[in-house]
Amino acid sequence: MTTLYTLYPYRQAYDEPLPNLQGRSKKKLRPVIEFDGRVFVAHFEGRPNRYFGATSQEAQNNLQAGGQ
């Protein structure tokens, strides 16, 4: 879809809008939930942040709440 912009009076230019990219790949983030013997640890594959929970579901909820 092209957008019409007016640069100067009586001059018009057509421009293609750029996609809204922020430098990350478009690959889907995959959640990983592991049990370390005491608590469940959840993180997105390839990301450094870790989220903890007493159960697998609680760790996943913490990941969804703070991981995006």
N, C-alpha and C positions, 0 to 999 in steps of 0.2 A: 504494500500500500504506500503510495507516495503522499507526501504532505506538501502543501503549498506554503512557502514562506515569502514574505515581502521584505526585501532588503532595503530598497530605497523607494521613494514614491514612484509609481508607475513602472516598477521593475519587479518581476516575479521569478522565483527560482524553485525548482522541484528538487526535493531531497529525499533519499531513502532513510528511514529511521534505523539507527543502529540497534542491534540486539542488546539486551540488558545483561551483560556478562560481567562478572566481578573477579575474573582471574582464576577461577577454579574449574575443574573439569566437569562435564555434564554427567559423569558416571554416578549412578545411584549409590548412596551411602548404605553400607550393609552393617547392621548392628551385630555385635559379637558379645555374648554373655558367657562368662566363665565362672566356675566355682573354685576358689582358692583354698578351700578347707574350712574357712570361717565365714566368709561373706561372698555374695555374688558380685562380680565386677562386670560392668557393662561399658562398652565404648564402640564408637564407629570405626570400622576397619580403616586403618591408615591415619587415624587422628590420635593426638596425644592425650586428650582429656579422658578421665576415668570417672565413672559414677558407680556408687555402691548401694547395696540393698540387702536386707535379711533374706528375701526370697528372690527368685528369678523375675517375677512380675514386678516387684518393687524396684529392682535395679533397672528394668526396662522402662518403667514409668519415670524414674529419675533421669534416665538418658533422654527420653522424649521431651521432658520438661526443660532440661538445661542444655541439651546437646545440639540444638539447632540454631 
